[in-house]
Amino acid sequence: MKYTYRMYNAFSDKASHIYREGELVGFIQKYYPNVLMKLVENLFSTTLTNRYRVINSEGVLLMEAKMHQPLKKRQYDVYYYGQNETQYVHLLDNKAFELGESTAFTFNNEIYYLYKSMFGWGEIKNGNHAIARWKGTLSWPPEAQFELLDQEYARAALFFLGVFHAFCFN
């Protein structure tokens, strides 16, 4: 299944509509903890409080990703609000000197690996099995493309999309 959404600039808190093959399935939106932080970030062109929400088309909050300690190694605290439980996922930048993005995380008691090269597609894998891939386009208006490669993960598709967006779009 293919998903697309528009990527606004890193300071915009306008909600992006997420479409799955033309059908609206949700929204992704940056948010600020308060008006003062929004003013500071916009005034000084800095991202101290990167926070994103993914909401389904019925308006139900599915996940939140919050940057953790912005002056240290890049990491996010992610909360996934599933059917009957809330799961916590920690994303920590694992790359040493290479270009691109790399992290490992646990979700539903399984370990997943996210890797994205500088200009190519990023992938989330469970072992050697690719679950999903994501990339941002360089065309105008900027757009993100997300593909769910394994339909067994369809219920968590917007979670994986949100992980990619939070970790790879800064």
KAQUIPE-V28833 format. One line per field, one symbol per residue. ss: DSSP state (@ for helix, = for strand, . for the rest). phi: phi as a letter, one per 40 degrees, with the letter a starting at -180 (. if undefined). A space follows every 10 residues. Layout:
BEGIN
ss=???
phi=???
END
This chain:
BEGIN
ss=.=====.... .....===== ..======== ....@@@@@@ @@@@...... ======.... =======... ....====== =....===== ==........ =======..= ======.... .=====..== ======.... ..======.. @@@@@@@@@@ @@@@@@@@..
phi=.bbaacbccc bcbccccbbb fgccbiabac abcacccccc cccbfbbcbd bbbbbcccgc cbabbbcbfc cbdcabcbbb cccbabbbbb bbccccbcch baababafgb cbbbbbcdbc ccbbbbgccc caaaaccccb ccbbbbbccb ccbdcbdccc cccdcccbbb
END
